[in-house]
């Protein structure tokens, strides 16, 4: 039987790994702004590419959150109810 504490740790690890996507978002924005400063004529194209890249990067954090919620509700709550 899976322990409820282990499910909480697994969910915390999933969310923690999802939070690492914030570093990627910062790097995407940083390098896009650097490109806009170096080549102002390409600012519109760089901005649209930056928005798409940040949206893709943000989706990894959302998937990690979904995985954590699934771990808690599909594995953690039955283990907690079995312990009671």
URCORFEN-V304941 format. One record per residue. OMEGA is omega in radians with two decimals (999 if undefined). D_CENTER is the distance of its C-alpha to the mean C-alpha in whole Angstrom. Layout:
[[OMEGA;D_CENTER] [OMEGA;D_CENTER]]
//
This chain:
[[-3.13;29] [3.13;26] [-3.14;25] [3.11;23] [3.10;23] [3.08;21] [3.10;19] [3.10;18] [3.12;17] [3.10;15] [3.12;13] [3.10;12] [3.12;12] [3.13;9] [3.12;7] [3.09;8] [3.09;7] [3.13;3] [3.10;5] [3.10;7] [3.07;5] [3.08;7] [3.10;10] [3.10;10] [3.11;10] [3.12;13] [3.11;14] [-3.13;14] [-3.13;16] [-3.09;18] [3.07;20] [3.12;20] [3.05;22] [3.11;24] [3.11;25] [3.13;26] [-3.11;28] [-3.08;30] [-3.06;31] [3.14;31] [-3.12;32] [-3.03;29] [-3.12;27] [-3.13;26] [3.11;25] [-3.13;23] [-3.14;21] [3.08;21] [3.12;19] [-3.13;17] [3.11;16] [-3.13;15] [3.11;13] [3.11;11] [3.09;11] [3.13;10] [3.13;7] [-3.14;6] [3.11;6] [3.09;4] [3.12;1] [3.09;5] [3.10;6] [3.09;6] [3.11;7] [3.11;10] [3.12;10] [3.11;11] [3.10;13] [3.10;15] [-3.09;16] [-3.01;17] [-3.13;19] [-3.11;20] [-3.03;21] [-3.10;21] [3.06;23] [3.11;26] [3.12;26] [3.11;27] [3.12;29] [-3.13;31] [-3.10;31] [999;33]]
//
